Amino acid sequence: WRTDKYLRRLEAVLLVADNTHIYELTGNGDVLEPEHGVMGIGSGGTYAQAAALALIDIPDIESEEIVRKAMKIAGDICVYTNHNVTLEKLS
């Protein structure tokens, strides 16, 4: 589906979400949906995803707090992930 020779080998991913769904769009054109409603990308993405999955079942914890804690854990573990987080909250 990619005709530009330079972009054919693009190994990029993009997460897109609204209030009810989240999807990962891969550089190959695949659309993936998470099994448990949590996704992570990048060098620390698997760490953040694992931390979020551990936190998601805690009663009375807000999604913003889950994200911030998961990103902090990922930043603490992964040398390529820092603690600078820009969070956009969907209403």
Rosetta silent file (secondary structure, phi, psi, omega in degrees, C-alpha in Angstrom):
SEQUENCE: WRTDKYLRRLEAVLLVADNTHIYELTGNGDVLEPEHGVMGIGSGGTYAQAAALALIDIPDIESEEIVRKAMKIAGDICVYTNHNVTLEKLS
SCORE:     score description
SCORE:     0.000 S_00000001
   1 L     0.000  -12.333 -179.744    0.000    0.000    0.000 S_00000001
   2 L  -103.480  116.252 -175.745    3.042    2.218    0.280 S_00000001
   3 L   -93.502  -25.052 -179.910    4.340    3.263   -3.111 S_00000001
   4 L   -71.494  123.456 -175.679    7.135    5.621   -2.053 S_00000001
   5 H   -57.607  -38.699 -178.953   10.374    3.594   -1.972 S_00000001
   6 H   -64.874  -35.401 -175.646   11.653    5.499    1.079 S_00000001
   7 H   -89.647   -7.286 -177.330    8.511    4.766    3.108 S_00000001
   8 L   -62.253  -31.782 -176.647    8.192    1.069    2.240 S_00000001
   9 L  -101.887   18.429  179.995   10.431   -0.014    5.104 S_00000001
  10 L   -64.567  123.781  179.378    8.951    2.360    7.668 S_00000001
  11 L  -111.836   63.737 -178.342    8.707    0.590   11.019 S_00000001
  12 L  -113.712  154.456  174.448    6.512    3.075   12.821 S_00000001
  13 E  -132.682  156.454 -179.029    3.422    2.620   14.938 S_00000001
  14 E  -140.215  132.129  173.605    0.725    5.014   16.018 S_00000001
  15 E   -96.841  133.914  175.495   -1.833    4.662   18.781 S_00000001
  16 E  -126.664  141.345 -175.599   -5.251    6.171   18.158 S_00000001
  17 E  -151.857  156.721  166.431   -8.009    6.299   20.729 S_00000001
  18 L  -129.671 -162.332 -176.714  -11.317    7.788   21.716 S_00000001
  19 L   -68.852  -17.824 -175.347  -13.258    7.405   24.965 S_00000001
  20 L  -122.069  -19.339 -174.849  -14.153    3.783   24.284 S_00000001
  21 L  -133.310  152.913  172.731  -11.592    2.269   21.879 S_00000001
  22 E  -138.868  138.991 -179.261   -7.841    2.181   21.329 S_00000001
  23 E  -137.211  152.900  172.736   -6.022    0.863   18.271 S_00000001
  24 E  -110.652  126.374  176.018   -2.456    0.494   17.103 S_00000001
  25 E  -103.869  120.179 -177.050   -1.749    1.327   13.473 S_00000001
  26 E   -92.329  165.454  177.240    1.437   -0.323   12.251 S_00000001
  27 L   -65.371  -17.073  177.657    3.784    0.733    9.470 S_00000001
  28 L   -86.530   -5.649 -178.711    2.538   -2.299    7.513 S_00000001
  29 L    94.434    4.978  178.637   -1.024   -1.000    7.572 S_00000001
  30 L   -77.170  148.377  174.564   -2.269   -3.434   10.216 S_00000001
  31 E  -117.700  118.744 -176.510   -4.813   -2.280   12.777 S_00000001
  32 E  -114.228  142.356  177.667   -4.471   -3.972   16.169 S_00000001
  33 L  -118.555  134.036 -177.380   -6.833   -3.862   19.127 S_00000001
  34 L   -72.102  152.559  179.397   -5.620   -4.718   22.644 S_00000001
  35 L   -73.739  -34.516 -175.041   -7.041   -7.658   24.520 S_00000001
  36 L  -116.889   15.562  176.222   -7.328   -5.795   27.837 S_00000001
  37 L    78.008   13.883 -179.477   -7.795   -2.178   26.730 S_00000001
  38 L  -129.844  134.702  178.426   -4.197   -1.132   27.447 S_00000001
  39 L  -137.082  155.258  175.096   -1.439   -0.470   24.908 S_00000001
  40 L  -145.470  144.689  177.794    2.104    0.809   24.973 S_00000001
  41 L  -132.944  165.639  177.779    4.584    1.707   22.244 S_00000001
  42 L    92.044 -178.480 -175.008    8.201    2.744   22.130 S_00000001
  43 L   -62.414  -35.161  178.851   11.253    1.494   23.971 S_00000001
  44 L  -100.809    9.832 -175.355    9.519    1.542   27.368 S_00000001
  45 H   -60.298  -39.900 -179.408    6.095    0.623   26.036 S_00000001
  46 H   -70.299  -34.094  176.635    6.081   -2.944   27.294 S_00000001
  47 H   -66.760  -46.041  179.470    7.133   -1.818   30.776 S_00000001
  48 H   -63.851  -40.065  179.663    4.427    0.851   30.871 S_00000001
  49 H   -64.968  -43.686  178.918    1.843   -1.588   29.539 S_00000001
  50 H   -62.844  -42.398  179.378    2.727   -4.209   32.152 S_00000001
  51 H   -65.307  -42.063  179.397    2.547   -1.630   34.939 S_00000001
  52 H   -64.028  -39.751  177.893   -0.800   -0.306   33.677 S_00000001
  53 H   -63.791  -35.121  177.924   -2.219   -3.833   33.517 S_00000001
  54 H   -70.223  -32.274 -176.177   -1.165   -4.370   37.132 S_00000001
  55 H   -88.007  -21.175 -168.803   -2.792   -1.090   38.223 S_00000001
  56 L   -64.941  -26.131 -178.390   -5.992   -1.243   36.167 S_00000001
  57 L   -89.290   -0.432  179.001   -7.864   -3.549   38.568 S_00000001
  58 L   -73.107  126.416 -179.253   -7.281   -1.376   41.636 S_00000001
  59 L   -64.917  145.758  174.519  -10.640    0.053   42.767 S_00000001
  60 L    63.330   21.874  174.924  -11.138    3.833   42.676 S_00000001
  61 L  -101.025  130.240 -178.016   -7.957    4.586   40.721 S_00000001
  62 L   -78.460  154.144 -178.882   -8.396    7.088   37.903 S_00000001
  63 H   -61.361  -36.832  179.197   -7.033    6.432   34.428 S_00000001
  64 H   -62.485  -40.145  179.033   -4.766    9.490   34.632 S_00000001
  65 H   -67.438  -38.042  176.454   -3.118    8.130   37.773 S_00000001
  66 H   -60.433  -46.946 -179.154   -2.623    4.739   36.114 S_00000001
  67 H   -61.305  -48.470 -177.780   -0.922    6.414   33.145 S_00000001
  68 H   -63.122  -43.082  179.095    1.350    8.565   35.293 S_00000001
  69 H   -67.146  -42.241  179.981    2.390    5.668   37.553 S_00000001
  70 H   -63.706  -41.363  178.820    2.932    3.306   34.606 S_00000001
  71 H   -68.322  -34.348  176.809    5.072    5.873   32.789 S_00000001
  72 H   -65.323  -43.889  177.954    7.115    6.506   35.934 S_00000001
  73 H   -62.109  -44.607  178.711    7.778    2.786   36.292 S_00000001
  74 H   -61.097  -42.381  178.658    8.741    2.536   32.615 S_00000001
  75 H   -65.242  -33.491  177.925   11.085    5.513   32.999 S_00000001
  76 H   -71.306  -31.848 -175.937   12.693    3.928   36.048 S_00000001
  77 H   -88.977  -47.425 -170.984   13.305    0.612   34.253 S_00000001
  78 L   -92.922  125.633 -179.217   14.128    1.560   30.656 S_00000001
  79 L   -70.732  -16.700  179.982   17.239    3.666   29.981 S_00000001
  80 L   -94.149   -0.672 -179.348   15.674    4.942   26.733 S_00000001
  81 L  -114.060  130.021  178.963   12.519    6.224   28.459 S_00000001
  82 L  -104.010 -175.228 -177.283   12.538    9.440   30.461 S_00000001
  83 L   -99.303   13.513  177.393   10.084   10.900   32.938 S_00000001
  84 L   -84.900  114.481 -176.304    8.793   13.665   30.652 S_00000001
  85 L  -124.284  130.435  170.195    5.113   12.935   30.048 S_00000001
  86 L  -110.308  117.858 -174.943    2.589   14.898   28.043 S_00000001
  87 L  -112.379  127.290  175.379   -0.877   13.669   28.882 S_00000001
  88 L  -112.175  119.294 -176.663   -3.967   14.502   26.842 S_00000001
  89 L   -96.612  128.673  177.112   -7.186   13.639   28.620 S_00000001
  90 L   -88.387  135.201  179.358  -10.264   12.764   26.560 S_00000001
  91 L  -109.358    0.000    0.000  -13.562   13.972   27.952 S_00000001
